[in-house]
Amino acid sequence: MDLSSMIMGAAIASVAWIAVYPWAKLKRLNALEASEKRPDRPDDSDTVGA
């Protein structure tokens, strides 16, 4: 394998990492926030008309 192929592979891998990683973190954050919701704490939908 020549150097240009390795550079191209690294470039493709880094672009894929930049494109996919934030969505994975966002999905994990949404799951964490959903598990933290407690029934004693009202959500924003209860205070819309107040």
Secondary structure, DSSP 8 states (H G I E B T S, - for coil): --HHHHHHHHHHHHHHHHHHHHHHHHHHHHHHHHHH--TTS--GGGGS--
